[in-house]
Amino acid sequence: MKKIEAIIKPFKLDEVKEALQEVGLQGITVLEARGFGRQKGHTELYRGAEYVVDFLPKVKIELIVPDSLLPAAVDAIRNAAQTGRIGDGKIFVLPVEDAIRIRTGEIGEDAI
């Protein structure tokens, strides 16, 4: 099993969710996040004063997938989240040792 963490632009969330559902994945966790990378930030004008917006709004998606669905899940996220502009985000893949469904006690892939 693998854990996928993806940081994407907020307006791409619905497209990514639908793309993941099309490859057969249902359970995802979504967190609001703020950050910057190469995109850095930008300056804005508010009531005549200029200020720097360092941390830009992002969305972080987390999901656990069986190894067999990993390539399809990563491709679905990448294709749905891509705009071709700086700041599209990142996808991280991490190993997962085990999973346990609290309600039923199922273990491993049965728990996801």
DABEL-V997035 format. One record per helix or strand of 3 or more residues. SS is the DSSP state (helix for helix, strand for strand). FROM is the first residue (numbers start at 0). LEN is the number of residues. If there is no record, write none. Layout:
SS;FROM;LEN
SS;FROM;LEN
//
This chain:
strand;1;7
helix;9;13
strand;28;7
strand;41;5
strand;48;5
strand;55;10
helix;66;15
strand;88;7
helix;107;4
//
